[in-house]
Amino acid sequence: MESIKLHVLGGKTSGALESAPSLGKTGMRADGKLDLRFRMNRGKTTMRVVEQRPPLKVVRGFELDDGECLAHIHNVSGGVLDGDWLDLRLDVGSNARAQVTSTGAARIYRSRGDISVQRTHIHIAESGLLEYLPDQLIPFRNSRYRQVTTVDMAEDAGLFWWETVAPGRQAHGELFDYDLLQIETEVYARDRPAVMENVRLEPGLRSMTSSLRMGPYRHFSTFYMIRIGWPQARWLKLESDLQALAVRLTEVPKVIWGVSTTAAHGLVVRGMSATGQELPSGLLAFWSSARREIYGRSAVPPRKVW
């Protein structure tokens, strides 16, 4: 898509975003932070809350059958408000296995002049595994939102991470009515870049319904699957298998899927849907197939709590 720009491979660039922005036109914002540590303890992963500052909150970690720890991230504001600055940190220790999800869609409320920012830093130590599976992101009319995610992965570390973006509140007649949506992603494998991507969408300047961008589609998903040190030949085999799955799941003009290897150590799956209804089941199908191949275990969708 024309609206996607890739960073030049090199040093880490997201580090420039290190301090909260000054107060803008509204004079009010939330400065939220959530810092979670996951550690392996006697065959089970436990969670420790290092710091928790509203509106971000976690209640507890739930033990899963295979010793993995499930955590639900709450935004007690009900969404991201104008000028909010949110800082999420996830640290997965050696051999620990964590599954992190949200309690509902991320609603990005309208802006009156400020940009809302979500900064996420993820560290996965040797042989650790993180499944980061948030609900969809919904940018409301006139919202301005920037999301910056940096992932550092050690040897044999694994990551399954999906992101789904809606065009707005379609029931309210909103269709690409947001002002700015910027999603910056950097994944480092043993301190070397594996994924670097910068998606900047400004529908008021460049129509999202153009055939050069979304065309007839309205919702899109991105799904990263990474395991550091996994042989490239196996990634190419898995790419072929998942591409065959993508062909089976594609139903033009309702939904289309595609699969590609990343620069190293992984795959990325992308999907676009006219209604968004087909994306969750498709993501689950790709996740289940890839998890069995990479880890020899079936995928377990996160239980939801409210």
C-alpha positions as CSV (number, residue, x, y, z in Angstrom):
1,M,0.0,0.0,0.0
2,E,1.2,3.5,-0.8
3,S,0.5,4.6,2.8
4,I,3.0,2.1,4.3
5,K,6.6,3.3,4.7
6,L,9.4,1.1,5.9
7,H,12.2,2.3,8.2
8,V,15.8,2.1,7.0
9,L,17.3,-0.9,8.7
10,G,19.7,0.2,11.4
11,G,19.7,1.3,15.0
12,K,16.5,1.4,17.1
13,T,14.4,4.4,16.2
14,S,11.5,4.1,18.6
15,G,13.8,5.1,21.5
16,A,13.4,8.7,20.4
17,L,9.9,8.6,21.9
18,E,11.1,8.5,25.6
19,S,9.1,11.1,27.4
20,A,5.4,12.1,27.6
21,P,4.3,15.0,25.3
22,S,3.6,18.4,26.8
23,L,0.0,19.2,27.4
24,G,-1.8,20.3,24.2
25,K,-4.9,22.3,23.5
26,T,-7.1,20.4,25.9
27,G,-4.8,20.8,28.9
28,M,-5.7,17.3,30.2
29,R,-4.4,13.8,29.5
30,A,-3.9,10.5,31.2
31,D,-0.3,9.3,31.8
32,G,-0.9,5.6,32.3
33,K,1.7,2.9,32.8
34,L,1.6,-0.9,33.2
35,D,4.8,-2.9,33.7
36,L,4.4,-6.7,33.9
37,R,7.1,-9.4,34.4
38,F,6.5,-13.0,33.6
39,R,8.9,-15.6,35.1
40,M,9.1,-19.4,35.1
41,N,8.7,-20.9,38.6
42,R,8.7,-24.7,39.1
43,G,7.3,-25.4,35.7
44,K,4.6,-22.7,35.8
45,T,4.8,-19.0,34.6
46,T,3.9,-16.4,37.2
47,M,3.2,-12.7,36.7
48,R,4.4,-9.8,38.8
49,V,3.1,-6.3,38.5
50,V,6.1,-4.0,38.7
51,E,4.1,-0.7,38.2
52,Q,0.5,0.1,37.5
53,R,-0.9,3.5,36.9
54,P,-4.4,4.3,35.6
55,P,-6.0,4.0,33.2
56,L,-4.0,0.8,32.5
57,K,-4.7,-2.0,34.9
58,V,-4.4,-5.8,35.3
59,V,-6.2,-7.7,38.0
60,R,-4.3,-11.0,38.2
61,G,-2.6,-13.7,36.2
62,F,-4.5,-16.9,35.3
63,E,-2.7,-20.2,35.1
64,L,-3.4,-22.2,31.9
65,D,-3.3,-25.9,31.6
66,D,0.2,-26.0,30.0
67,G,1.7,-23.7,32.7
68,E,1.3,-20.6,30.6
69,C,0.1,-17.4,32.3
70,L,-2.8,-15.4,30.9
71,A,-3.2,-11.7,31.7
72,H,-6.0,-9.3,30.7
73,I,-5.1,-5.7,30.2
74,H,-7.9,-3.3,31.2
75,N,-8.3,0.4,30.2
76,V,-10.5,1.7,32.9
77,S,-11.2,4.9,30.9
78,G,-13.1,2.8,28.4
79,G,-10.8,3.8,25.6
80,V,-7.9,6.1,24.7
81,L,-8.8,9.7,25.2
82,D,-7.5,12.9,23.6
83,G,-3.8,13.3,24.4
84,D,-3.5,10.2,26.5
85,W,0.0,8.9,26.9
86,L,0.0,5.1,27.7
87,D,3.1,3.1,28.4
88,L,2.9,-0.8,28.4
89,R,5.9,-3.0,29.2
90,L,5.9,-6.7,29.0
91,D,9.0,-8.7,30.1
92,V,9.0,-12.5,29.6
93,G,11.8,-14.3,31.3
94,S,13.8,-17.4,30.2
95,N,11.5,-20.3,29.4
96,A,8.4,-18.4,30.6
97,R,5.2,-18.5,28.5
98,A,2.8,-15.7,28.7
99,Q,-0.5,-14.9,26.9
100,V,-1.7,-11.3,27.0
101,T,-5.0,-10.0,25.7
102,S,-7.3,-7.1,26.2
103,T,-10.8,-7.0,27.8
104,G,-12.3,-5.4,24.7
105,A,-11.7,-3.3,21.6
106,A,-9.3,-0.4,21.9
107,R,-11.5,2.7,21.3
108,I,-9.6,5.7,20.1
109,Y,-11.8,8.8,20.9
110,R,-11.9,12.0,18.9
111,S,-9.1,14.5,19.3
112,R,-9.5,18.2,20.0
113,G,-5.9,18.9,18.9
114,D,-3.7,16.5,20.7
115,I,-2.3,13.1,19.6
116,S,-2.9,10.1,21.8
117,V,0.1,7.8,22.1
118,Q,0.5,4.2,23.1
119,R,4.1,3.1,23.6
120,T,4.7,-0.7,24.1
121,H,8.1,-2.3,24.9
122,I,8.3,-6.0,24.9
123,H,11.3,-8.1,26.0
124,I,11.4,-11.9,25.5
125,A,14.4,-13.7,27.1
126,E,15.9,-16.9,25.9
127,S,13.4,-19.6,25.1
128,G,10.5,-17.4,26.4
129,L,7.2,-17.2,24.5
130,L,4.7,-14.3,24.3
131,E,1.3,-14.5,22.7
132,Y,0.1,-11.0,22.5
133,L,-3.5,-11.1,21.2
134,P,-5.4,-7.8,21.7
135,D,-8.9,-7.1,20.4
136,Q,-9.4,-4.8,17.5
137,L,-8.5,-1.1,17.4
138,I,-11.3,1.3,16.5
139,P,-10.3,4.9,15.6
140,F,-13.3,7.2,16.1
141,R,-14.1,10.2,13.9
142,N,-11.5,13.0,14.1
143,S,-9.2,10.8,16.3
144,R,-5.4,11.2,16.2
145,Y,-3.4,8.2,17.4
146,R,0.2,6.9,17.3
147,Q,1.2,3.5,18.4
148,V,4.9,2.6,18.8
149,T,5.9,-1.0,19.6
150,T,9.4,-2.3,20.1
151,V,10.1,-5.9,20.7
152,D,13.5,-7.3,21.8
153,M,14.0,-11.1,21.4
154,A,16.8,-13.3,22.6
155,E,17.9,-16.7,21.3
156,D,15.0,-19.2,20.8
157,A,12.4,-16.6,22.0
158,G,9.0,-16.8,20.4
159,L,6.2,-14.3,19.5
160,F,2.7,-14.6,18.2
161,W,1.2,-11.1,17.9
162,W,-1.8,-9.9,15.9
163,E,-3.4,-6.5,15.3
164,T,-6.7,-5.8,13.7
165,V,-7.8,-2.3,12.7
166,A,-11.4,-1.3,12.0
167,P,-12.4,1.7,9.8
168,G,-14.3,3.4,12.7
169,R,-17.7,3.0,14.2
170,Q,-19.6,1.9,11.1
171,A,-22.9,1.7,13.0
172,H,-22.6,5.5,13.5
173,G,-21.8,6.1,9.9
174,E,-18.1,6.5,10.4
175,L,-15.9,5.1,7.6
176,F,-12.2,6.2,7.7
177,D,-13.2,9.4,9.4
178,Y,-10.2,9.5,11.7
179,D,-7.5,12.2,11.1
180,L,-4.4,10.2,11.8
181,L,-3.5,6.5,12.6
182,Q,0.2,5.7,12.8
183,I,1.4,2.3,13.8
184,E,5.2,1.8,14.2
185,T,6.6,-1.6,14.7
186,E,10.2,-2.7,15.4
187,V,11.2,-6.3,16.2
188,Y,14.8,-7.1,17.0
189,A,16.3,-10.6,17.0
190,R,19.4,-10.8,19.1
191,D,19.8,-7.0,18.6
192,R,19.4,-7.2,14.9
193,P,16.3,-5.9,13.1
194,A,13.9,-8.5,11.9
195,V,10.8,-6.4,11.4
196,M,10.6,-2.6,10.9
197,E,7.4,-1.1,9.7
198,N,5.7,2.3,9.8
199,V,2.1,2.6,8.8
200,R,0.8,6.1,8.6
201,L,-2.9,6.6,7.5
202,E,-4.4,10.0,7.0
203,P,-7.7,9.4,5.2
204,G,-8.4,13.1,4.8
205,L,-5.2,13.4,2.7
206,R,-5.2,10.0,0.9
207,S,-8.4,8.1,0.4
208,M,-8.4,4.7,2.0
209,T,-11.0,3.4,-0.5
210,S,-8.6,4.0,-3.4
211,S,-7.7,0.8,-5.3
212,L,-4.1,1.6,-4.4
213,R,-4.9,1.1,-0.7
214,M,-7.9,-0.7,0.8
215,G,-10.2,-0.7,-2.3
216,P,-13.5,-2.4,-1.3
217,Y,-12.1,-3.6,2.0
218,R,-12.6,-1.9,5.3
219,H,-10.8,-3.9,8.1
220,F,-7.3,-5.2,8.1
221,S,-5.2,-7.5,10.3
222,T,-1.5,-8.1,10.7
223,F,-0.1,-11.2,12.4
224,Y,3.5,-11.7,13.3
225,M,4.9,-15.2,14.0
226,I,8.5,-15.3,15.1
227,R,10.9,-17.8,16.8
228,I,14.5,-16.8,16.9
229,G,16.9,-19.3,15.5
230,W,14.3,-21.5,13.8
231,P,15.8,-22.8,10.5
232,Q,15.1,-20.7,7.4
233,A,14.1,-23.9,5.5
234,R,11.4,-24.6,8.0
235,W,10.1,-21.0,7.7
236,L,9.9,-21.4,3.9
237,K,8.0,-24.7,4.3
238,L,5.6,-23.1,6.8
239,E,5.1,-20.1,4.5
240,S,4.1,-22.5,1.8
241,D,1.7,-24.3,4.1
242,L,0.1,-21.1,5.4
243,Q,-0.1,-19.6,1.9
244,A,-2.2,-22.6,0.9
245,L,-4.4,-21.9,4.0
246,A,-4.6,-18.3,2.9
247,V,-5.9,-19.4,-0.5
248,R,-8.5,-21.6,1.1
249,L,-9.7,-18.8,3.4
250,T,-9.7,-16.0,0.7
251,E,-13.2,-15.3,-0.6
252,V,-13.1,-12.2,-2.9
253,P,-14.6,-9.7,-2.4
254,K,-15.4,-10.6,1.2
255,V,-11.9,-11.3,2.5
256,I,-8.3,-11.8,1.2
257,W,-5.3,-13.2,3.0
258,G,-1.5,-13.3,2.2
259,V,1.6,-14.7,3.9
260,S,5.3,-13.7,3.6
261,T,8.5,-14.3,5.4
262,T,10.0,-11.4,7.5
263,A,13.6,-10.3,7.0
264,A,14.6,-13.1,9.4
265,H,13.2,-15.6,11.9
266,G,9.5,-15.4,11.1
267,L,6.4,-14.9,9.0
268,V,3.8,-12.1,8.7
269,V,0.2,-12.8,7.7
270,R,-2.0,-10.0,6.4
271,G,-5.7,-10.0,5.8
272,M,-8.3,-7.5,4.6
273,S,-12.1,-7.9,5.0
274,A,-15.1,-6.0,3.8
275,T,-17.0,-6.5,7.1
276,G,-14.4,-7.7,9.5
277,Q,-16.4,-10.8,10.4
278,E,-14.0,-13.2,8.8
279,L,-10.8,-11.9,10.4
280,P,-11.0,-13.4,13.9
281,S,-11.7,-17.0,12.6
282,G,-8.9,-16.6,10.0
283,L,-6.4,-15.4,12.6
284,L,-7.3,-18.3,14.8
285,A,-6.7,-20.8,11.9
286,F,-3.3,-19.3,11.1
287,W,-2.3,-19.3,14.8
288,S,-3.4,-22.9,15.3
289,S,-1.6,-24.2,12.3
290,A,1.6,-22.2,13.0
291,R,1.7,-23.0,16.7
292,R,1.4,-26.7,16.1
293,E,4.3,-26.6,13.6
294,I,6.6,-24.3,15.6
295,Y,5.9,-25.5,19.2
296,G,4.1,-28.8,18.7
297,R,1.1,-27.6,20.8
298,S,-2.4,-26.5,19.8
299,A,-3.4,-22.8,20.2
300,V,-5.7,-22.0,23.1
301,P,-7.8,-18.8,22.5
302,P,-7.6,-16.5,25.6
303,R,-10.5,-16.6,28.0
304,K,-12.1,-13.2,28.4
305,V,-13.0,-11.5,31.7
306,W,-14.9,-8.3,32.4
